Structures are given as C-alpha cells and as structure tokens.
Amino acid sequence: MKVNIAGFNIDKELIDKLNSPLATPELISASYARISRSNKSIEELRKEAMKELEKARKTNTNIIFAMGHSSVAEHSVFNIDLIGVSRALTELIQRSRIASFTEKSQRYVTFSKDYVVPAEFANRPKLKQPYKKLMDELFAEYELSFNALNELYKKQKPELKTRERECLAKEDARYILPLSTKTQMGMTINARSLENLLRRLSKSPLKEAAELKELLYTKVSAIAPSLIRYIDNDDYTGKVDLEKVGFTGFLQQELPWVKELDLENKVRVINLPANADDTILASIIYQQGELNWNETKETVAHLPRIIKQQLWNQVFKDLKPWHKVPRAFETVDFSFELTMSESCWAQFKRHRYCTVLRKAGSSLAAKIPPAIKAINRENIWTKLNNKIIRMGSALPPKLAYLNPYFRTNASIVTVFVKMNLREIYHFVRLRSDENAQWEIRELSQLMAAQVKKNAPQAASFLCGKSEMNR
Ligand SMILES: Cc1cc2nc3c(=O)[nH]c(=O)nc-3n(C[C@H](O)[C@H](O)[C@H](O)COP(=O)(O)OP(=O)(O)OC[C@H]3O[C@@H](n4cnc5c(N)ncnc54)[C@H](O)[C@@H]3O)c2cc1C
C-alpha cells in the first residue's frame, strides 16, 4: 500500500509565490480523470499533466463537458472569502449542499451599520431614501436594544462575565437587524458545486447576485478555465405560473393561512413513517443476515418484544455524543412544516442533508424574543417590523423581487422539511444542546418529541449533546 498527498489547500499568498501557470487545481482533476482509462500509475499521470498544461485542460474539457463526467471537476476545490454580501443573498449561496461555509455570527459579533443598498435603487431616489432611512432606524434600534439588554443582564445575571453578557444581549438584539445586513463568510467549494452555484446566481433577478456571479466566475476561470462552463441562466426554473393557467386560489389563500400558522404551531407533523422501529432494526439485521429485505422485515415484525429490546440495547451500546448512528437510520423519513424566524432559519438552513422547501410570503407576523418584552421595546419592534414588510410589499411590481431585503431577523419563515432519522439525530445533538440558540433549541425539542412518540426505540438516544454527556 502507498499513500501520496497529491495536493492540499494552502493560502493564495503562498500559491502566488510560485509564480507558475501550473499552480492550478486543474492538473489534479486531469490526472485523476485519466486514472480510469490508463495503465500508468497516478504518480506518472500527475507528472504528465504537469508537463502539458494545455493537454490537461483539454482532458478536463472532454471528460467533464463532452462526456459529461462532471465528478472529475469535484477534485478541484476552492477556498473563497465572501465579504460584504447581504444576509438575503446567503439564502442563495448556502443552498449548495456539497460545500462548506463558516459565517460571521450575529450571536457573537456586534454588527456595525453596514447594509446593502440594492443597485436597483441607483436612479430611484424615491425608493432609495425611505429604504436607507428605515435601515438606519433598524440599526439604531439594534444598538438601543443591545444596550438595554446589556443593562438588564447586569442586574439579572451579575454572575456573567462581560463577554458572556454581551453575547447574550447580541443574541436577541440581532432579531431586529434587516436581511440587507452585510456579512462575510468563508466558503470551500469544488468546481462542480461552484458551477451549480453560478447558475443559481444567474437565475436570480437580484443585481447583487449578478455581481457575485461575475466576480466568482472571473476569479475562478482565471485560475482554472477548463472546469466550469454552464453558468448562464438557461431559463429552466421548474416553477409554475398559476396566473397563466387562470388559477390563483393558492395565492389568495396564502396570507391568512400563514398568519394562523405563525401564531399557533411551530412544528406541524406532515408525515411519519409506519413501523419506524422495526424498519430500522430490520435494516441493521439485513446487512448481517441471509434473508432478503421482505423476509428480514417479516421476521423482525414477529420477534418477541424482549428480544427486540435486547437488540436495541446492542445498537446503542457504547454510543458517544460524537458518534453517528448507523446508516440504517436513514431508511425512515419524517416530514414537518416548521414556522420560525429568519434568525432561526439562518441556522436551520445550514443543515445540508435534508429536503427543505421554503414558502414565499410576507406575513406581518414576527418572532420577538421574550427578552425584548422585558426591556419594553416590543411595540417599537412590532412597528418597525410591520414598516419594513409593508415597504417591501409596496415595491413596484417589477422590483417585487427585492423583497428579501425587506425583512428582519424577526420576520417569519415557513418551511416544509423532510429528514431521515440519522440526520435528525445529528440535528438534535447540535440543536437541542444547552449551547444551542434558544429558538432553534425549542424547535429541535419539539421535533424530537414527535419523533420519540413515533419511534420510541430508535429515538431513545435522541437528545442534545449536553444531555448525552450527562
Ligand atoms: C452552537 C452552534 C454555534 C454555531 N456557530 C456558527 C458560527 O458562528 N458560524 C457558522 O458559520 N456556523 C455556525 N454554526 C453552524 C455549524 O457550523 C454547522 O454549519 C451547522 O450546525 C450544520 O451542521 P453540520 O455541518 O454538522 O452538518 P449537516 O450539514 O447537517 O450535515 C450532516 C453531516 O454530514 C456530514 N457532512 C456534511 N457536509 C460535509 C462535508 N462537506 N464534509 C464532510 N462531512 C460533511 C457531516 O458528518 C455532518 O455532520 C453553529 C452551530 C451550532 C450548533
């Protein structure tokens, strides 16, 4: 056996010192692409690629684009700083499943007044002025609420260190920040995922998305021109136009329905698996036994309860908070409809292995943290939240797509989510943990309670990391 480190990501400043056109990840992609049809060793293939950059690029183009083996582009990975993008745009960026993100946290960092003014407002002072005025008001309220919360906690929680107290104050004050707030994030993404992201950005009508697409493509294609091609809006959306078919029933019902949902239920169960415990147990046994799938399930269904209990004890034996439960837990899916604030959604959407469908809509409902009521700023917050939502709804129809900037972290989001039990385990470990933010912890605990009712055995260790440690 032999292991070579063929490459790894290092800072661009060091790469620039090489001052070589060969400093491109395309060579790794090309040499790996050639593995499947060559008798040569990988070392030789890599040497060959180094000798003939243009030929290597041609290999990539042929294999990725002509033959459609896009997985070859996955061997080229980029680390990209994204600075000054709006929180609204992160919605599009972080939809990439096969990519890694670390974003500046509004829980731990104080945000100074820095927000995106949509380029669409450049020659529209009548829209731009009130927008800027309102954004300034929101940032001013953020600062006032932060100071008031900080003072409140000085009295209520004198045991906290300054930094802990300030973080607690930030955690809730940030709910009034608008989604136009600028943020920064580190993104690690392979060329294949990046191509998907570029295409997604090109389908967005936002000028901010177009600017990001242009910057990303220009910078990446200068280093690696052979990996990314289909980046333009090809007009495929997969959406439906209800008005075109003369049926707008869904649209008319939306507003009152969303309002009712916002106030009543945070977690609505949509779909639960039948016999989840038996399905998972059968899935584990299936891998070890001689019987086929149906026979295994049938046999498990008829096992005495005491035997099943013993088997479950074995499944969870020695399970630690950092362990994953077996893949067999992926055989059962749970679906929920969830209502949460934009702030909570910003955390929820970071979980990549689930299906999430976000509803459009501009409900006036807002999630105002209880602490804001304690500092008597609830009415001011409600007014500001209503003002921003109404301003967004009053945009001229051709600019209605700017709506994502006209929301605060307190604005309400409704999503449909489907997760398998393995991902639910992971989600609940992180989000029911004592260090998790309070709103997502609440949501996680409600979801976990529903799952436990449905799958008492399989979900018997479903809890936050901190609880498991205890
Ligand atoms: C208390 C707390 C504080 C946080 N603070 C911040 C913060 O300040 N800034 C910030 O940006 N984020 C923060 N996060 C979010 C966090 O970094 C994760 O993005 C988020 O919790 C999603 O979880 P995940 O990445 O483990 O897994 P998911 O996306 O849910 O994926 C599930 C599992 O799949 C595997 N997986 C998925 N993708 C990959 C991959 N590319 N490579 C290898 N394995 C993969 C992993 O095993 C992972 O556990 C915080 C989270 C918590 C709980």
The ligand as a MOL file (V3000), in Angstrom:
LIG
                    3D

  0  0  0     0  0            999 V3000
M  V30 BEGIN CTAB
M  V30 COUNTS 53 58 0 0 0
M  V30 BEGIN ATOM
M  V30 1 C -23.8690 26.1590 18.9050 0
M  V30 2 C -23.5890 26.3760 17.4430 0
M  V30 3 C -22.9000 27.5140 17.0210 0
M  V30 4 C -22.6230 27.7260 15.6620 0
M  V30 5 N -21.9490 28.8470 15.2740 0
M  V30 6 C -21.6830 29.0650 13.9750 0
M  V30 7 C -20.9720 30.2270 13.5450 0
M  V30 8 O -20.5810 31.0680 14.3360 0
M  V30 9 N -20.7570 30.3980 12.2240 0
M  V30 10 C -21.1750 29.4780 11.3130 0
M  V30 11 O -20.9490 29.6710 10.1230 0
M  V30 12 N -21.8470 28.3720 11.6840 0
M  V30 13 C -22.1110 28.1360 12.9760 0
M  V30 14 N -22.7980 27.0060 13.3490 0
M  V30 15 C -23.2890 26.0870 12.3040 0
M  V30 16 C -22.3980 24.8570 12.1370 0
M  V30 17 O -21.0990 25.2290 11.8310 0
M  V30 18 C -22.9330 23.9400 11.0250 0
M  V30 19 O -22.8480 24.5780 9.7780 0
M  V30 20 C -24.3620 23.5240 11.2280 0
M  V30 21 O -24.5860 23.1490 12.5510 0
M  V30 22 C -24.7090 22.3480 10.2990 0
M  V30 23 O -24.2150 21.1480 10.8400 0
M  V30 24 P -23.1480 20.2090 10.1730 0
M  V30 25 O -22.2410 20.9700 9.3030 0
M  V30 26 O -22.5080 19.3830 11.2340 0
M  V30 27 O -23.9290 19.1540 9.3540 0
M  V30 28 P -25.0640 18.9400 8.2390 0
M  V30 29 O -24.9960 19.8850 7.1280 0
M  V30 30 O -26.3480 18.7820 8.9800 0
M  V30 31 O -24.5560 17.5530 7.6920 0
M  V30 32 C -24.7270 16.3330 8.3890 0
M  V30 33 C -23.4460 15.5570 8.4370 0
M  V30 34 O -22.9850 15.3110 7.1130 0
M  V30 35 C -21.5590 15.3400 7.0850 0
M  V30 36 N -21.1250 16.3910 6.1570 0
M  V30 37 C -21.9120 17.2880 5.5360 0
M  V30 38 N -21.1920 18.0180 4.6780 0
M  V30 39 C -19.9210 17.5970 4.7960 0
M  V30 40 C -18.7000 17.9860 4.1800 0
M  V30 41 N -18.6440 18.9530 3.2680 0
M  V30 42 N -17.5860 17.3340 4.5400 0
M  V30 43 C -17.6160 16.3440 5.4530 0
M  V30 44 N -18.7470 15.9350 6.0700 0
M  V30 45 C -19.8750 16.5550 5.7390 0
M  V30 46 C -21.0870 15.6210 8.4920 0
M  V30 47 O -20.8110 14.4010 9.1150 0
M  V30 48 C -22.2840 16.2670 9.1260 0
M  V30 49 O -22.2820 16.0760 10.4910 0
M  V30 50 C -23.0670 26.7710 14.6980 0
M  V30 51 C -23.7560 25.6290 15.1290 0
M  V30 52 C -24.0140 25.4210 16.4770 0
M  V30 53 C -24.7610 24.1780 16.8920 0
M  V30 END ATOM
M  V30 BEGIN BOND
M  V30 1 1 1 2
M  V30 2 1 2 3
M  V30 3 2 2 52
M  V30 4 2 3 4
M  V30 5 1 4 5
M  V30 6 1 4 50
M  V30 7 2 5 6
M  V30 8 1 6 7
M  V30 9 1 6 13
M  V30 10 2 7 8
M  V30 11 1 7 9
M  V30 12 1 9 10
M  V30 13 2 10 11
M  V30 14 1 10 12
M  V30 15 2 12 13
M  V30 16 1 13 14
M  V30 17 1 14 15
M  V30 18 1 14 50
M  V30 19 1 15 16
M  V30 20 1 16 17
M  V30 21 1 16 18
M  V30 22 1 18 19
M  V30 23 1 18 20
M  V30 24 1 20 21
M  V30 25 1 20 22
M  V30 26 1 22 23
M  V30 27 1 23 24
M  V30 28 2 24 25
M  V30 29 1 24 26
M  V30 30 1 24 27
M  V30 31 1 27 28
M  V30 32 2 28 29
M  V30 33 1 28 30
M  V30 34 1 28 31
M  V30 35 1 31 32
M  V30 36 1 32 33
M  V30 37 1 33 34
M  V30 38 1 33 48
M  V30 39 1 34 35
M  V30 40 1 35 36
M  V30 41 1 35 46
M  V30 42 1 36 37
M  V30 43 1 36 45
M  V30 44 2 37 38
M  V30 45 1 38 39
M  V30 46 1 39 40
M  V30 47 2 39 45
M  V30 48 1 40 41
M  V30 49 2 40 42
M  V30 50 1 42 43
M  V30 51 2 43 44
M  V30 52 1 44 45
M  V30 53 1 46 47
M  V30 54 1 46 48
M  V30 55 1 48 49
M  V30 56 2 50 51
M  V30 57 1 51 52
M  V30 58 1 52 53
M  V30 END BOND
M  V30 END CTAB
M  END
